[in-house]
Amino acid sequence: MLSRKGRIKIVDDFAAWVADALSRVPLSEAPLTFEVANALPTISLPHADPADLFLAASAKAFGLTLVTADRNLIHAQGISVMANS
């Protein structure tokens, strides 16, 4: 979505870009689990974007730090957030 909106530029196709990014940085995927779904009602954001709610709930459920430039997520309560400007 961000690529389609022109907010990020992906030179290769999306699958190649993700594979390259995952090979360069020690990241792991956070699956959608019952724990994530169970954390959803505990997240309070100033907007109702479902994708942001799932990101915040995943961070909370897995004890992760959410790195984001999204101002709404930067101020999310109850999760660890690192602002990326």
Helices and strands as residue ranges (DSSP letters): H 14-24, H 34-39, G 40-42, H 50-62, E 65-68, H 71-74, E 80-83
